[in-house]
Structure formats: structure tokens, C-alpha cells
């Protein structure tokens, strides 16, 4: 490594280190995500009810023909968490459910 490259590396490292140290001094009482993943933050929003209406089922069953296979009964237990099943996947020949058809 040349001295110019190593000097530049040292300068960039010092800049990033000082930026990280400065950002930690802004508000020491602000919670840091991930330090206690088993606990919810006080005052965090709580979803008390998730209603799956006709539009939700239409989207979840998009491209699936009746009669629906028994393997899709998991949708009855599906909550408000993310599932890739009711979002478009890859386009082209991989689009088995017709999400990208015109």
C-alpha cells in the first residue's frame, strides 16, 4: 500500500469514526433497536385487531383458481405480519399467478 493510499484510508477512517461518535452524543436516552429484541418499547403501537376483508382475500388468492387447494387454509390464520404470498413475485416466466399480466 502506498503512503498516499494509506493516508487517504486513515483520513476516511477517522472521518467515519468521528461521525459515528458524534451521532451517538445527540440523544443518549433514545432507544437503540435490537438491544432487547424480546421486549417492546414503551408506548410502541399495538395492533389489537386485524380484519381480513374481501379485498384482502382477493389479493391473497390472486391467480389461484377455484376450488382452492386445502394447502391455502393457512390464510385463515394469517395475521398482519408480512407474507410474500400476497405480493407479486418475479415477472416473466416465473409469474405463475399472473401478477404482471396486462
C-alpha positions as CSV (number, residue, x, y, z in Angstrom):
1,X,0.0,0.0,0.0
2,X,1.5,3.4,-0.9
3,X,1.7,6.2,1.6
4,X,-0.8,8.3,-0.3
5,X,-3.4,5.4,-0.3
6,X,-2.7,4.7,3.4
7,X,-3.0,8.4,4.3
8,X,-6.3,8.6,2.5
9,X,-7.5,5.4,4.2
10,X,-6.6,6.8,7.6
11,X,-8.3,10.1,6.8
12,X,-11.6,8.4,5.7
13,X,-11.5,6.0,8.7
14,X,-11.0,9.0,11.1
15,X,-13.9,10.8,9.4
16,X,-16.3,7.9,9.7
17,X,-15.3,7.2,13.3
18,X,-15.8,10.8,14.3
19,X,-19.2,10.9,12.5
20,X,-20.3,7.7,14.4
21,X,-19.2,9.1,17.7
22,X,-20.9,12.4,17.1
23,X,-24.2,10.7,16.2
24,X,-24.2,8.8,19.5
25,X,-24.0,12.0,21.5
26,X,-27.2,13.6,20.2
27,X,-29.7,11.9,22.5
28,X,-28.4,9.2,24.9
29,X,-32.0,8.4,26.1
30,X,-33.2,7.5,22.6
31,X,-33.6,3.7,22.4
32,X,-31.3,1.7,20.2
33,X,-33.2,-1.0,18.2
34,X,-32.1,-4.6,18.6
35,X,-30.5,-4.4,22.1
36,X,-33.6,-6.1,23.7
37,X,-35.4,-7.8,20.8
38,X,-37.7,-9.7,23.3
39,X,-39.2,-6.5,24.6
40,X,-41.5,-3.9,23.0
41,X,-40.6,-0.3,23.6
42,X,-42.9,1.5,26.0
43,X,-45.6,3.4,24.0
44,X,-45.0,1.3,20.8
45,X,-48.2,0.9,18.8
46,X,-50.0,-2.4,19.3
47,X,-52.3,-3.9,16.7
48,X,-55.4,-5.0,18.5
49,X,-57.5,-6.3,15.6
50,X,-56.7,-7.3,12.0
51,X,-59.7,-7.5,9.7
52,X,-59.3,-9.6,6.5
53,X,-62.0,-8.2,4.2
54,X,-62.9,-9.3,0.7
55,X,-60.2,-7.2,-0.8
56,X,-57.5,-8.8,1.3
57,X,-58.7,-12.3,0.3
58,X,-58.9,-11.2,-3.4
59,X,-55.3,-10.1,-3.2
60,X,-54.1,-13.1,-1.3
61,X,-55.8,-15.5,-3.7
62,X,-54.9,-13.6,-6.9
63,X,-54.2,-16.0,-9.7
64,X,-55.4,-19.1,-7.8
65,X,-58.4,-20.8,-9.4
66,X,-61.3,-22.4,-7.6
67,X,-61.6,-24.8,-6.0
68,X,-58.9,-23.5,-3.7
69,X,-56.5,-26.2,-2.5
70,X,-56.5,-27.2,1.1
71,X,-52.9,-26.0,1.4
72,X,-54.2,-22.4,1.3
73,X,-56.1,-22.8,4.6
74,X,-53.1,-21.1,6.3
75,X,-54.6,-17.8,5.0
76,X,-57.3,-18.2,7.7
77,X,-54.6,-18.0,10.4
78,X,-52.6,-15.3,8.6
79,X,-52.2,-12.2,10.7
80,X,-51.0,-8.7,10.0
81,X,-47.4,-9.8,9.6
82,X,-45.7,-9.8,6.2
83,X,-46.1,-12.8,3.9
84,X,-44.7,-13.0,0.4
85,X,-47.8,-14.9,-0.7
86,X,-49.9,-11.8,-1.2
87,X,-47.3,-9.8,-3.0
88,X,-46.1,-10.0,-6.6
89,X,-43.0,-12.2,-7.1
90,X,-40.7,-12.3,-10.1
91,X,-42.0,-11.3,-13.5
92,X,-41.8,-13.1,-16.8
93,X,-42.0,-16.9,-17.0
94,X,-41.8,-17.0,-13.1
95,X,-45.1,-15.2,-12.8
96,X,-47.2,-18.3,-12.2
97,X,-50.1,-16.3,-10.6
98,X,-50.4,-13.6,-13.3
99,X,-49.4,-10.6,-11.2
100,X,-47.8,-8.9,-14.1
101,X,-50.3,-9.7,-16.9
102,X,-51.9,-6.8,-18.6
